[in-house]
Amino acid sequence: MQQLTIAFTGGEVFDGSGADPVRTDVGVIGDRIAAVGIDEVAALIGPETRVVDLSGGLLLPGLVDSHVHPVEGGLERLGCDLSDGWTREDYLATVRAYVEANPAAPWILGGGWQMAAFPGGFPLAADLDAICSDRPMAISNRDHHSTWVNTAALRLAGITRDTPDPADGTIERDADGEPTGTLHEGARMLVLGLAPEPTHADMYAALMSAQEYLHAFGITGWQDALIGDYGNHSAQEVHVYREAIERDELHARVNGALWWDRTRGEEQIPELEAVRREFQGDRFRITTIKIMQDGVVENKTAAVSVPYLPAGCACGDAGDTGISFVEPELLNRIVTRFDADGLQAHFHAIGDRGVSECLDAVAAARAANGDTGATHHIAHLQMVHPDDVTRFGALRVAANMQALWASYDPQMVDLNVPLIGEDRTEWQYPFRSIAEAEGQLVAGSDWPVTTADPWLGIHVAVNRQHPEGHPDRNERVFVPGERLGLGEALRAYTRGGAEINGWEHEVGTIAPGFAADLTVVDRNPFTAPVSEIARTRTVETFSRGRSVFRAADPAGTPDPAA
């Protein structure tokens, strides 16, 4: 038999199944895993074989981020990027530096601030005006459900005290009704719709920057969770991916989710299907439709079954239950159509009513079509009504976890809990309950909403709190009964990610015949205290047997955000 191209020796191997790692070696020939086993690999090592000494570290399948926005994240990295900050002062310093460094930019665009850094969660135009008053500024928050704008942007958009809130969003106002500088959901587009769209070259550079960032975390594949017209650019992403493939610069394996335009109806389905048919390649394909069913808790646009509480009050406003962006009857119809055609639905649902409506839509599809083989998934699922927990397994709907959010971080403590109360706090991120009810778990970061670091997300999934020294650390454990085991959480990022993207026969498993999408990390986190999971760092990342990231320091990964 031909000699190995690469041999991984001297460490343990996590095979993607969720079981504890085992001491073994792995051999690769070309783009495929060719051998597993100490003796089997030793017999195939030749003079041209590159031997990777794991030095007691861990080899695992390449990680899969099943909900990420790489082009958007890359654009933010190349623009006014606030994601490294934590306070109002941090953000203002970053904005000031960017404005001074870009005197000719007609707009100041960026993102990355967290709502908990501002009183009530809402920053003010006046703060931006003090930095730049002659150019419009629009800077989205980390979850991209709110945008901070200056007075020049408000003026350009014609937003005044007399401007009504759009049906799918709100304009923050002061006691006199004057706009204060924060726009939520659909109201963001009153300004962002006027901003210059990024060029194709901008978006290509953004994709390359994002790929570099994700590979540094050991991520070899992802689901691009929004291809379409949600921000200030259209579905140019497909052409950016196509160019990357033509230039042999797309090293990742990517599944795209086309955006469902909630301002339109079923007439858009043929357009979506035409794009889907065009992109069915090995490295980039489209199998999924992204449906945003509701908003977020902190601006009260997440769809909930019981009204939000006025801050500090135990009673709710009877009409304050958030927004269902897609009317449930229409949601049932479109999901049934997609399911019949073998298309996967990828839902955004944060509130418990939003989650219920998504599950109801899949139930309608199953009733009409039987089991077509499509596995639909709900991302975020912050609040899940206890009655809905068992429906994930029964309907074969995967829970797409953004596990990093399942903690008492400042946003949870200051903005979410006061709006939903202590009882409903216990409904949040019920990963353990869904797993025990035979629901499938997959994982994603939602970067640039939060860091793409999978080990930080896994750390919180297992511990339900941030690690020691992290700025969001809270000593109180968040709903501890919903903690996952390390193997379960890591499976969601490997085989689970492969399964939800339809790659389970190619990646997500370390076995002969599978693609050599592999990640080497600097330690075996299974043998250390769970309080140290977040310390895990990527040493090297391989895609189809090609090294696509190698840490400058052999002991681990430099900070990719630096």
Buried (B, 14 or more C-beta within 10 A) or exposed (E): EEBBBBBBBBBBBBBBBBEBBEEBBBBBBEBBBBBBEEEBBBEBBEEEBEBBEBBEBBBBBBBBBBBBBBBBBBBBBBBBBBBEBBBBEBBBBBBBEBBEEBEEBEBBBBBBBBBBBBEEBBBBBEBBBEBBEEBBBBBBBBBBBBBBBBBBBBEBBEBEEEBEBBEBBBBBBEEEEBBBBBBBBBBBBBBBEBBEBBEEEBBBBBBBBBBBBBBBBBBBBBBBBBBBBBBBBEBBBBEBBBBBBEEEEBBBBBBBBBBBEBEEEEEBBEEBBEBBEEBEEEBBBBBBBBBBBBBBBBBBBBBBBBBBBEEEEEEBEEEBBBBBBBEBEEBBBBBBBBBBBEBBBBBBBBBBBBBBBBBBBBBBBBEBBEEBEBBBBBBBBBBBBEEBBBBBBEBBBBBBBBBBBBBBBBBBBBBBBBBBBEEBBBBBBBBBBBBEBEBBBBBBBBBBBBBBBBBBBBBBBBBBBBBEEBEBEBEEEBBEEBBBBBBBBBBBBBBBBBBBBBBBEBBBBBEBEBBBBBBBBBBBBBEEEBEEBBBBBBBBBBBBBBBBBBBEEEEBBEEBEE
